[in-house]
Amino acid sequence: MMQWESWSAFWDMGGAAFFVWGSYLVTALLMAVELVLVLRRRKDTVRRLIRLRRAAPPGKGGPVIEESVQ
């Protein structure tokens, strides 16, 4: 475990703060973008499945799809 003499030394990271904290920032942003894209894709897929189910001719006993779109 590393120890620094002060909080400012911790945040400075021995002169590599730009690269260290920049890497954390980029990673956090990419994870947030991925989460948004996955949720949007899920919502679109559920809507598409509901549309397909409604468009199916009556009496065709296909798989049951729950209509829960968040």
HELIX and SHEET records of a PDB file:
HELIX    1   1 TRP A    7  ASP A   12  1                                   6    
HELIX    2   2 MET A   13  GLY A   15  5                                   3    
HELIX    3   3 ALA A   17  ALA A   55  1                                  39    
END                                                                             
